[in-house]
Amino acid sequence: MVERARPTASVARYGFTDPRADGQLRAAGWWTEAGPDGSAADVLSALSRAADPDLALSGLDRIREADPENWSGLDQALRTNRTFRGRMLGVLGTSSALADFLVSNTGCWKTLEGQKSTEPGQYVSSLLDHLRPNGELLTGLESEQALRVGYRELLLGIAAADLGHLVEPGLRQPPYAEIGAQLTTLAEAALSVGLLVAEAEVGAGAEGRLAVIAMGKCGGRELNYVSDVDVIFVGDGDLTISTRLASTMMRVVGKACFEVDAALRPEGKAGALVRTLDGHAAYYQKWAKTWEFQALLKARPVAGDAELGRQYAEMVAPKVWAAADRENFVPEVQKMRRRVEGHVPSAYAERELKLGRGGLRDVEFAVQLLQLVHGRIDADLRSPSTMDALAALGDGGYVGRKDAAELTSSYEFLRTIEHRLQLRRLRRTHLFPADSDVSELRTIARASGVRPARGKSEGDVLLAEFRRHLQSIRRLHEKLFYRPLLQSVANVPTEALRLTTKQAESRLAALGYAAPDGALQHIKALTAGMSRRAAIQQALLPVLLDLLADTPDPDRGLLSYRKVSEALEETPWYLRVLRDEGAVVERLAFLLGTSRLVPDLLARAPEVLQLLGDPARLAGRTPAEVATSLRAAVRRQPGLNAAVAAARSLRRHEMLRIASADLLGLLDVPAVCAALSSVWVAVLQGALAAAFRQRQAELGQTPAKIAVIGMGRLGGAELGYGSDADVLFVCEPAEGVSDSEAAKFASSVAETVRKILGAPSPDPALVVDADLRPEGRSGPLVRTLESYRSYYGRWAEVWESQALLRARFIAGDDDLGARFIEMIDPIRYPKAGLDAVRVREIRRIKARVETERMPKGADPTRHTKLGRGGLADVEWTVQLMQLRHGHEVEGLRTTSTIEALKAVAEAGLAESAEIESLTEAWLLATRVRNAGMLVRGKAVDEIPSSGRDLAAVARVLGYSADDDPGEFLDAYRRTTRRAHAVVETLFYQG
């Protein structure tokens, strides 16, 4: 075997690898024994920039051999005409098929010498010039051959304009959309001329009219270099004549230019090739499937009888833009995309530009689905062009600007690669080169303007870019195409999106809005003007109105939505989150139409809105993790005011997060109470530490240690949304400091904490209540540990021992707090339990509390705290058990009501069924009390007797909109009645 000679080193530096290059350059007169011909330097440099220099030089050599007489003219043009040189070498270095055409049609290269290589307005006349060489229109095989040459000549001009700038930098680079439009115009010209040939062959006169309707990429003015052209034929008069015209035109154009595919017609290939306008209308009315309306989105008359084409377009347009009203429209389109994707052979799935994951179809399906859903009322979206429609979706706010720009960029990239692949051999292909095909990758990369970068070759850069764009398209496709909001918008009837003021009020009233005129004013305020914000609101509101209609208070929900939207109008991501995440819209609507507390918090803690789409994040971290983060954030603040402001902000965030998770059923009662209590404790810890540091800095010393003891629901980690923080303040003097000085220092710190946390605020109050201290309000705010020891040892009454059952160290000095708890254990868990006198005293106090504190006129069956079977009933019963048996039963030594109830059952102090009744009642009453605060926005203890508030509380408790709220009230009364019967036994008789 003889080894082929390699090109000389000097030739190779121009990018040639073919051993024949040296001889071909010499034959062209561009190379001498001494090296490159000086006057041909520009030609050689240009050849080196061609996508494939060897291919370009080979094409020139073949043209020289095929047409030696005109070679000198071509040589001169290449040397002197920079524009021509770029066009000619751009084509020859990219397309072997167009090189073949230039070799076969000598002199055709001259069409690239003019100022413009392509004039779309002259395409028809240029084709007719080829078909009328002697003034008469050619038919039969001659017409096909002539049309083929004319079509390829014009295609050559388009390709030359597309590629020239790659070889000669500085030449105009036409945008992708312009090339697609020129290829489409050329296809339309071929169809029109083909129809003229068909008319000449058939001899058709007035007997039959035919309109050619372009579909697919031709309809969208975005054809490839090599595409089937999808069409539908509409006939009038003698359909036999019209059908012969159509089939003849398909033959002529198909053999000369491209395949004409009429498979998108009614009934597909099994249906009649040509139908009348009425025939089409009847089919679309009765039989057409969803995908056919999706295809008709790009329908556009391009040839034949213009009036008949116009009538067809006017007939199908309303049907296209009503398609989204069809049942299961969105799921059907999504199913169709999955079916198309499933047909891609697995071996080619990662290389398929058109049908694969992240390919062109992903963009087109997503855009078309958005068009069909939102284009019902927005005429700006009704473009058959994917690029124009994508731009309109971005401008209208239906797609984020960043997403639209990213999709546009990726779509253009893939379409450009598709064009370069097809130009190589003028074959219809969408298959990206294999990773191992280094030569092909390099050529396609250079033909696409990709250059080496960061040590990577052109092919490697192209491969990386290809994969990046596929991933980007797939991510955005799944985000947009499977967006839950799409289905919600599609479910809103078109007529509901186009209502007059009176019709809108009637619809709002039918949906359940009590004040439709007021609701209409909110809608007008939200959608007024031509801003992007107003456009997004116009898309959101039809869905939101329906979602709010399913909440207990649609009117208040819509008002809240308006207030939140106005408060957050400068928050850049607010409407984007609502538009892009359907789950967020659904959950937000429920929250706004159910709760008065949530909207107030949301306007000042908008970041929680972003959590609504992710239940796992909304349910949040553990209370301990949240508390640690809050304390750390507060500790970083420079002063007391800044520390408390940070604590308030973080508490607001956490309260809104917890409230939202609670309303959406993501947290149970113990989890809600633990989370709220943990936040409160962390706020107290942060405020106490900041106040302590400030006072310490002012005095220059530390007179005392301070500890805060949580009492009541705070001590039991059972806080609700509106609970105060019951506390005791304990201090211990530093060495050499008197008790009075220590108490004075500690009191100033405690007063600072109470004052700064209790300052007026739009948020729920932060009340630090120390009324459970010895001697109540008349006693000192802070006592030393020894003072507490002395007081409890000599003066403590039974109710104070009971109150200490929930005492828990929560803030300040750890050691002091631990010693306080150790000191009070014998008081709250007395060795001998309680004697009969003290038991009677507790029962007497409970009866007095219920009598004195129950609001006048309150219904005891609806009062969650003091009512029969409510919180007080259960807690007093448990606490009596703790006082009597806590010294003996270790499990009773807990501040938690639920844990104490479990210990009572485990110790056999009550029947399991009795404890289950008490536990169920306590959990229910706690949840209902929390629900009341969420619904009304203020602390309430009594369940509403009727109306929207009762319905809202019932919804929070899990009842549906169709359930009678009275059923919830009956269930509450049954549960608490059973618990009260147990209390009567255990508390009063045990």
VENHU-V330499 format. One record per run of one state. SS is the DSSP state (H for helix, E for strand, C for the rest). FROM is the first residue (numbers start at 1). LEN is the number of residues. Records with the same first field share a line. If there is no record, write none. Layout:
SS->FROM-LEN ; FROM-LEN
//
This chain:
C->1-8 ; 13-8 ; 29-2 ; 33-2 ; 37-1 ; 50-3 ; 67-1 ; 81-1 ; 93-3 ; 105-3 ; 113-7 ; 132-8 ; 168-8 ; 203-5 ; 215-1 ; 220-9 ; 238-1 ; 257-3 ; 262-6 ; 271-3 ; 287-3 ; 297-3 ; 305-1 ; 321-2 ; 326-3 ; 343-3 ; 349-3 ; 353-7 ; 375-4 ; 382-4 ; 396-5 ; 426-5 ; 432-6 ; 448-5 ; 454-2 ; 457-1 ; 482-2 ; 492-2 ; 498-3 ; 512-4 ; 528-4 ; 550-4 ; 568-6 ; 581-1 ; 595-2 ; 603-3 ; 612-3 ; 620-3 ; 636-4 ; 664-5 ; 700-4 ; 711-1 ; 716-9 ; 734-5 ; 758-10 ; 770-6 ; 779-3 ; 795-3 ; 807-1 ; 813-1 ; 829-7 ; 854-9 ; 864-7 ; 886-4 ; 893-4 ; 907-5 ; 937-5 ; 943-4 ; 957-8 ; 987-4
H->9-4 ; 21-8 ; 38-12 ; 53-14 ; 68-13 ; 82-11 ; 96-9 ; 108-5 ; 120-12 ; 140-28 ; 176-27 ; 216-4 ; 239-18 ; 268-3 ; 277-10 ; 290-7 ; 306-15 ; 323-3 ; 329-14 ; 346-3 ; 360-15 ; 379-3 ; 386-10 ; 401-25 ; 438-10 ; 458-24 ; 484-8 ; 494-4 ; 501-11 ; 516-12 ; 532-18 ; 554-14 ; 574-7 ; 582-13 ; 597-6 ; 606-6 ; 615-5 ; 623-13 ; 640-24 ; 669-31 ; 712-4 ; 739-19 ; 776-3 ; 785-10 ; 798-9 ; 814-15 ; 836-18 ; 871-15 ; 890-3 ; 897-10 ; 912-25 ; 947-10 ; 965-22
E->31-2 ; 35-2 ; 208-7 ; 229-9 ; 260-2 ; 274-3 ; 300-5 ; 352-1 ; 431-1 ; 453-1 ; 456-1 ; 704-7 ; 725-9 ; 768-2 ; 782-3 ; 808-5 ; 863-1 ; 942-1
//
